[in-house]
Amino acid sequence: MVSAAPDVATGLDRLIRPALRHAEAYIPATIATADEHPAREIKLDMNESPYGPSPKVAEALATFHLTNRYPSIQQDRLRAAIGAFAGVPARQVVPGAGMDDVLTNLYTTFIDADDEVIIADPTFGVYRHAIGVRGGVVVDVPLGPRPDFGFDVDGVLAALTDRTKLIMVCNPNNPTGHLIPDADIERLVRAAPCLVVIDEAYAEFAGQSQIGLMAHYDNVCVLRTMSKWAGLAGMRVGYGIFPEWMLGAIWSAVPAFCNISTAAEAAAIAALADTDFLRGLVERMNGDRDALADRLRAIDGVRPFPSATNFLLLSLPVPDAEPIHRELGQRGIHVRFFGNPAHGMRDCLRVSVGTAEENMQFADELERVLRERQG
Ligand SMILES: Cc1ncc(COP(=O)(O)O)c(C=O)c1O
């Protein structure tokens, strides 16, 4: 772990905001280095698309020459394209350099020191980190037991205080892959006296969205990304769809040009002009996910959980999957392990859906590693 603020003899670290003085940097996936099969690197640890961009994106980038120009100030063309795709007015769309950036702007808009945000662990780790950086307090109302990982609506409502600003709902949830029933989300939104933030990073794989709730309730917003379904993780484009009453405040928190480069803007607009192609890839990834789940179920003791996303969470027939995670990494196959004992997932790995061939290589290697360990 990197300590953000080492003690310095001059005492100058007193100038750093208290919330950051002893903070640790957010560490995404642990990527072991491949030494047994250095030629093979199969990256299934960050829920990226295994496919390149749409041909229209490749074309737009091949002819892209505007490096000397700033992007449009409020990303009007990109917002119009996103609005048309999501079926919402462009004025309600606020883009950013990935959803992480949109979360940053949202938290800057709402969180003062000691304000509370409710999350339901195990969930996307960036929430906890980004809330802490702003001095906010994370209130965890954990998901229910496996295999349903039920979202505890009553528990969340009981945890509300007069300092609760936001409730984070990740749907489908990362890392479990499950969808929360529509009725539960609507009950939460109807009863909550604060903003309910619905993270739909994987909605295109699930084929459903809660955007419709925004027509009936003022206290809900939806966050999306082009990183997963559109294969643009490296371009960093995400967006939020926000109610009218928030727009002025959130725009005042958004950096110039929405932090989106001219190249990323061109790539995202080209992708949104090729949605039939991208939807075809989503269908393929969903089919490959189901085929991978079937293959994994055939391995003794391996249990994939149902998933509405481009990844699978699987439990292994071992109490601790860490050595298996490490062994797979050494063989050039990178997946995700969740070591925090509080999350109760040390027997699990999360694997992103890669190409059909990568998926089968992962399953074959996992089977070999498990067999070797059994003796
Ligand atoms: C639930 C969830 N939200 C947000 C993100 C971040 O997306 P982006 O790449 O747009 O920052 C991820 C990425 O893994 C995610 O799993």
PDBQT file of the ligand as one rigid body, heavy atoms in Angstrom, charges set to zero:
ROOT
HETATM    1  C1  LIG A 401     -19.802  -0.966 -10.639  1.00  0.00    +0.000 C 
HETATM    2  C2  LIG A 401     -18.799  -0.135 -11.348  1.00  0.00    +0.000 A 
HETATM    3  N1  LIG A 401     -18.985   1.195 -11.423  1.00  0.00    +0.000 NA
HETATM    4  C3  LIG A 401     -18.101   1.996 -12.044  1.00  0.00    +0.000 A 
HETATM    5  C4  LIG A 401     -16.964   1.463 -12.639  1.00  0.00    +0.000 A 
HETATM    6  C5  LIG A 401     -15.965   2.414 -13.235  1.00  0.00    +0.000 C 
HETATM    7  O1  LIG A 401     -16.188   2.632 -14.564  1.00  0.00    +0.000 OA
HETATM    8  P1  LIG A 401     -15.262   3.643 -15.385  1.00  0.00    +0.000 P 
HETATM    9  O2  LIG A 401     -14.303   2.790 -16.145  1.00  0.00    +0.000 OA
HETATM   10  O3  LIG A 401     -16.235   4.333 -16.280  1.00  0.00    +0.000 OA
HETATM   11  O4  LIG A 401     -14.594   4.566 -14.435  1.00  0.00    +0.000 OA
HETATM   12  C6  LIG A 401     -16.733   0.095 -12.590  1.00  0.00    +0.000 A 
HETATM   13  C7  LIG A 401     -15.504  -0.462 -13.188  1.00  0.00    +0.000 C 
HETATM   14  O5  LIG A 401     -15.088  -1.571 -12.939  1.00  0.00    +0.000 OA
HETATM   15  C8  LIG A 401     -17.669  -0.733 -11.924  1.00  0.00    +0.000 A 
HETATM   16  O6  LIG A 401     -17.493  -2.049 -11.806  1.00  0.00    +0.000 OA
ENDROOT
TORSDOF 0
